Structure formats: structure tokens, C-alpha cells
């Protein structure tokens, strides 16, 4: 799969940390030209120092106009990975208007905005990968707003697959369960919370960052050339338990 990435130009949002950061590094190592989008200038500086194949754009994805102005400058693309997300996990009764707005602004509104902005730059036979979640289709305590945004991401993925297919642009998502990024570890470090979920995963563990990166690269690669409108569940068998 990774050999398919050589000389391809891939834009990745949420590149500052976690899945997006590791994806940028591995794509660059595979010979891709990477455009890393994040809010933190320091994290972007580290990516630039990692590889000359990584170009960076500092953007606040909640700023509609800034996204449009900044991403209008990108070159033609072979792939787009909408990875940026926030997870505010707390009981429904404790969620605030700001929690709601922040989550929707990053998790779905930015996906729409970024995709619409760079669509003219996507080449024929290019692809879009949206990083969604198992929470789009399963219910978990404290995930009310987060789950709603990821369900919207899945719906957008299917709609775009239908609409962009005739333009030879594939659109898919990866839908992991808990991923052991820093955010994932922080949200699921309490055994009282993680135990019941792990009990429903036959492999009795959560998803590693590398496993999500591999799933994304598969969907970016020519190996998935007839995969379109698909949600790739990365959940260790949770759905069959």
C-alpha cells in the first residue's frame, strides 16, 4: 500500500498530533508530498523538520473564511484526509452551548468546508478519507454531541461518494473504536469506563494509532480503487459481539 503513495500529493487536517501527525510522517517516508494542516505553529514546525516533503499550513479550522483563503493556494491533490476532530466527553446534562458549537464546528462543519474548498484541486482518480468513529453508529456514555457529529460525517461520506463518483473521486471513512492517542488515553484511562467497552471487543484491546494509519493509507491507495462510500470499521470485532 505504502509504495502506492510515492509522488502523490496528500492534504491532511489535524496534523499536529495523534493520527494525523503519524500519518504525515509515514506518508512522507513513503515518498508522498504532504500538506499538513494544523492550528499549532510549533507542531507544524516539528513536521517540517522531520521531512522536506512535508509542507505546512497554519489554519484554525473553525474559521470558515480563513480555511477558504488559505487552502485556495494548495496544488493539485491526489488525496484529502479529513482527520481533525475534538472529543468533549461528558454527560448530556453537563454539555454547554460552547461544547456543542466547538464540536460541530471542527468535526463536521470543517470537513464540509475543507472538502468544498479543495474539491477543484482533486485530480481524477483521487480520493477523500474522512476519519469518523464507531460512535457514529453505536452509543456510548458521554458521547452525545461527539456521536452526532460523527454520524453526520458518515452521512456526508456516503452522499459525497454518490455525487463525486462520476468525477472519479472516491470517498470513504475509517471508523475506529477508541484509538490510543493522547486524547484517547485521557478519555478512557479509567478502568471503570473502559472495562465495559473492552468486554465487548473480542480482542480485548483498543485500536492503535498505526492501525488507523494503515487503514487510511489503504483507502488512499490504488489497492482500494473499487471501494467507495464505505465505512471501514476498526473495532476488533465489537460489532459482532
C-alpha positions as CSV (number, residue, x, y, z in Angstrom):
1,X,0.0,0.0,0.0
2,X,2.7,2.5,1.0
3,X,4.5,2.1,-2.2
4,X,1.4,3.5,-3.9
5,X,2.0,6.8,-2.1
6,X,5.2,7.7,-3.9
7,X,4.9,11.1,-5.6
8,X,1.3,11.6,-4.6
9,X,0.2,14.8,-3.0
10,X,-2.0,14.4,0.1
11,X,-3.5,17.0,2.3
12,X,-4.1,16.0,5.9
13,X,-6.0,18.1,8.5
14,X,-5.4,17.7,12.2
15,X,-1.8,17.1,11.5
16,X,-0.5,18.5,14.8
17,X,-0.8,15.3,16.9
18,X,-2.1,11.8,17.1
19,X,-3.3,10.0,14.0
20,X,-2.8,13.0,11.6
21,X,0.8,13.6,12.8
22,X,1.8,10.0,12.4
23,X,0.1,9.7,9.0
24,X,2.0,12.8,7.7
25,X,5.3,11.3,8.8
26,X,4.6,7.9,7.3
27,X,3.3,9.3,4.0
28,X,6.5,11.4,3.7
29,X,8.6,8.4,4.4
30,X,6.8,6.6,1.6
31,X,7.7,9.3,-0.9
32,X,4.4,11.3,-0.8
33,X,4.3,15.1,-0.9
34,X,2.3,16.0,2.2
35,X,0.4,19.2,3.0
36,X,-0.1,19.2,6.8
37,X,-2.8,21.4,8.2
38,X,-3.0,22.3,11.9
39,X,-3.5,25.1,14.3
40,X,-0.3,24.8,16.3
41,X,2.7,26.5,14.7
42,X,5.1,24.6,17.0
43,X,3.7,21.2,15.9
44,X,3.9,22.2,12.3
45,X,7.5,23.3,12.7
46,X,8.3,19.8,14.0
47,X,6.7,18.2,11.0
48,X,8.7,20.5,8.6
49,X,11.9,19.5,10.4
50,X,11.0,15.8,10.0
51,X,10.9,15.8,6.2
52,X,11.3,18.4,3.4
53,X,8.4,16.5,1.7
54,X,6.0,18.0,4.4
55,X,4.7,21.4,3.7
56,X,2.6,23.0,6.4
57,X,-0.4,25.4,6.6
58,X,-1.4,27.0,9.9
59,X,-5.2,27.2,10.0
60,X,-8.0,27.5,12.5
61,X,-10.5,25.1,11.0
62,X,-13.3,26.8,12.9
63,X,-12.7,30.0,10.9
64,X,-14.7,29.5,7.7
65,X,-13.1,32.3,5.7
66,X,-9.5,31.6,6.9
67,X,-9.9,28.0,5.7
68,X,-11.1,29.1,2.3
69,X,-8.4,31.7,1.8
70,X,-5.5,29.5,3.0
71,X,-6.5,26.3,1.2
72,X,-7.2,28.0,-2.0
73,X,-3.4,28.1,-2.5
74,X,-2.8,24.3,-2.4
75,X,-1.6,22.5,-5.5
76,X,-3.5,19.7,-7.3
77,X,-4.2,16.8,-4.9
78,X,-4.3,13.0,-5.1
79,X,-5.9,12.7,-1.7
80,X,-7.6,14.5,1.2
81,X,-7.7,13.2,4.7
82,X,-10.2,15.0,6.9
83,X,-8.8,13.9,10.3
84,X,-9.1,16.9,12.6
85,X,-11.6,16.4,15.4
86,X,-12.4,17.3,19.0
87,X,-14.0,15.0,21.6
88,X,-15.8,16.6,24.5
89,X,-16.9,13.6,26.6
90,X,-19.2,14.4,29.4
91,X,-22.8,13.7,30.5
92,X,-25.6,15.2,28.3
93,X,-26.8,17.4,31.1
94,X,-23.4,19.0,31.6
95,X,-22.7,19.9,27.9
96,X,-22.8,23.6,27.1
97,X,-23.6,25.6,24.0
98,X,-19.9,26.2,23.5
99,X,-19.2,22.4,23.7
100,X,-21.9,21.8,21.1
101,X,-20.6,24.6,18.8
102,X,-16.9,23.7,19.1
103,X,-17.6,20.0,18.4
104,X,-19.8,20.6,15.4
105,X,-17.5,23.4,14.0
106,X,-14.5,21.1,13.9
107,X,-15.9,17.7,13.4
108,X,-18.4,18.3,10.6
109,X,-18.6,21.9,9.5
110,X,-14.8,22.0,8.9
111,X,-15.0,18.7,7.0
112,X,-17.6,20.2,4.7
113,X,-15.7,23.5,4.3
114,X,-12.3,21.9,3.7
115,X,-13.7,19.4,1.2
116,X,-15.7,22.0,-0.7
117,X,-12.7,24.4,-0.8
118,X,-10.2,21.9,-2.2
119,X,-12.5,19.9,-4.4
120,X,-11.4,21.8,-7.6
121,X,-7.9,20.7,-6.8
122,X,-8.7,17.0,-6.5
123,X,-7.5,15.1,-9.6
124,X,-9.4,12.4,-11.4
125,X,-8.9,9.1,-9.6
126,X,-8.2,10.9,-6.3
127,X,-9.8,10.1,-3.0
128,X,-11.1,11.5,0.2
129,X,-10.8,9.7,3.5
130,X,-12.8,11.0,6.5
131,X,-11.8,9.9,9.9
132,X,-15.0,9.1,11.6
133,X,-15.7,6.8,14.6
134,X,-17.6,3.7,15.7
135,X,-19.5,6.2,17.8
136,X,-21.3,7.2,14.6
137,X,-23.3,4.0,14.7
138,X,-23.0,2.9,18.3
139,X,-24.0,4.7,21.6
140,X,-21.5,5.3,24.4
141,X,-22.0,7.2,27.6
142,X,-21.0,10.9,27.4
143,X,-20.7,10.9,23.6
144,X,-23.9,12.6,22.8
145,X,-22.5,15.5,20.8
146,X,-19.4,13.7,19.5
147,X,-21.5,10.8,18.2
148,X,-23.9,13.2,16.4
149,X,-21.0,14.8,14.6
150,X,-19.5,11.5,13.5
151,X,-22.9,10.3,12.3
152,X,-23.0,13.4,10.2
153,X,-19.5,12.6,8.9
154,X,-20.7,9.2,7.8
155,X,-23.7,10.6,6.1
156,X,-21.6,13.2,4.3
157,X,-19.2,10.4,3.2
158,X,-22.0,8.4,1.6
159,X,-23.5,11.5,-0.1
160,X,-20.2,12.6,-1.5
161,X,-19.3,9.1,-2.7
162,X,-22.5,9.2,-4.8
163,X,-22.1,12.7,-6.0
164,X,-18.3,12.7,-6.7
165,X,-18.1,9.1,-8.1
166,X,-18.9,10.3,-11.6
167,X,-15.9,12.7,-11.3
168,X,-13.7,9.7,-10.5
169,X,-13.3,10.8,-6.9
170,X,-13.8,8.1,-4.2
171,X,-14.9,9.0,-0.7
172,X,-14.7,6.7,2.3
173,X,-14.2,6.8,6.0
174,X,-12.3,4.9,8.7
175,X,-14.4,4.3,11.8
176,X,-12.3,3.1,14.7
177,X,-13.3,2.4,18.3
178,X,-11.1,4.1,20.9
179,X,-7.7,4.9,19.5
180,X,-4.8,5.1,21.9
181,X,-3.8,8.6,21.0
182,X,-3.2,11.1,23.9
183,X,-6.8,12.2,23.6
184,X,-8.0,8.6,23.6
185,X,-5.9,7.6,26.6
186,X,-7.1,10.7,28.5
187,X,-10.7,9.9,27.8
188,X,-10.5,6.2,28.5
189,X,-7.9,5.8,31.3
190,X,-10.5,4.9,34.0
191,X,-10.9,1.1,34.1
192,X,-14.5,1.7,35.3
193,X,-15.2,3.4,32.0
194,X,-13.0,1.3,29.6
195,X,-13.8,-2.1,31.1
196,X,-17.4,-2.5,29.9
197,X,-16.4,-1.4,26.4
198,X,-13.4,-3.8,26.3
199,X,-15.6,-6.6,27.4
200,X,-17.5,-6.2,24.1
201,X,-14.3,-6.3,22.0
202,X,-13.3,-9.9,21.3
203,X,-9.6,-8.9,21.0
204,X,-9.9,-7.2,24.4
205,X,-8.0,-4.1,23.5
206,X,-8.4,-0.7,21.9
207,X,-7.1,0.4,18.5
208,X,-3.5,1.6,18.0
209,X,-2.6,4.7,16.0
210,X,-0.7,2.6,13.5
211,X,-3.8,0.5,12.7
212,X,-5.7,3.6,11.8
213,X,-2.9,5.0,9.7
214,X,-2.7,1.7,7.8
215,X,-6.5,1.8,7.2
216,X,-6.3,5.4,5.9
217,X,-3.3,4.5,3.6
218,X,-5.3,1.5,2.2
219,X,-8.2,3.8,1.3
220,X,-5.8,6.3,-0.2
221,X,-4.0,3.7,-2.3
222,X,-4.8,2.1,-5.6
223,X,-5.4,-1.2,-3.7
224,X,-8.9,0.2,-2.8
225,X,-9.7,1.5,-6.3
226,X,-13.3,0.0,-6.2
227,X,-14.0,0.9,-2.6
228,X,-16.4,3.9,-2.5
229,X,-18.9,5.1,0.1
230,X,-17.5,2.6,2.6
231,X,-17.1,2.9,6.4
232,X,-14.0,0.9,7.4
233,X,-14.7,-0.2,10.9
234,X,-11.6,-0.7,13.0
235,X,-13.1,-2.1,16.2
236,X,-11.7,-5.5,16.9
237,X,-15.0,-7.3,16.4
238,X,-17.1,-5.0,18.6
239,X,-20.0,-5.1,16.1
240,X,-20.3,-8.9,16.2
241,X,-20.1,-9.3,20.0
